[in-house]
C-alpha cells in the first residue's frame, strides 16, 4: 500500500511531499520525503503520489491480489 501526503508551511510557503510504502502486513518497506519550492497545496499532494509510485516501480513492487485505485480529491 502507498500512503502519501503533501503539506505547506504557512510562514514560508515552502512545501513537502512524503509517504511510505507498506507490505501486506502493514510493515513499512520504504519511506520518502521531498522538499518542494513555494506552490499551492495541489502540487505536493500529487507529487507525493507520483514519488511513491516511482519508488514502488524502482523497488520492483507490483500489485498483489485485488485491484489498485488512485483517488484524487480536489
N, C-alpha and C positions, 0 to 999 in steps of 0.2 A: 504494500500500500504506500502511496505517496501522500504525504501531508505537507502542505506549504502555506506560507503566509507572507504578506508584504506589509511594511509599515513605513510611516513617515515621521520624522522628528519635527514637531511643530516649530521649535525655536530656530532651527537651521533650514528646514525644508528638505534636507537630505533623506534618502530612503534606503531601506534594506529589504532583501528578499531572503527568506530562509525556509528550511524544512528538513524533512528526513524521509528515508525510505525504510519501511518495516517489512519483516518477513511474515509468514503466515501465523507465527506465534505471537506477533506483536513486538518482537525484539528489533532494536534499531540496527540496520545494516549500514547506513551511510547518512550522516547529517551534512548539511551545506548551508552556507551563508554568503551572500554577496552584497557589497555596498554599491549603491547607485547614486547618480547625481540628483539634483533637485528635479522633481517631477510630480505629477498627480498620482493619486493612490492606485489608479488602474494599472499603471506600469509595474510597480513592484509586485502586485498581486499576480499578474500574468507572468512576469519574469520568474517568480518562484515556481510556477507550474512548469515553465519551459526548462529551467535549470534542473528541476527534479527529473523530468522526462529524459533530458540529455544524460544525466548521471546514471539513471537506470539503464539506458542504452549502452553507455560506456562500460558498465559493470556486467553486461550480458544478461541482464534480468529480463524475463518475459512474463507475460500474463499467465497465471495458472488457471485452474478451473473457474468457470463463471465468466462474467463479462466486465469489461472496464468501461467506466463512464467519466467524462470530464464535464463538470458542471461549472459554468461561469455565471455569476450573478453580478449585475451592474445596476 
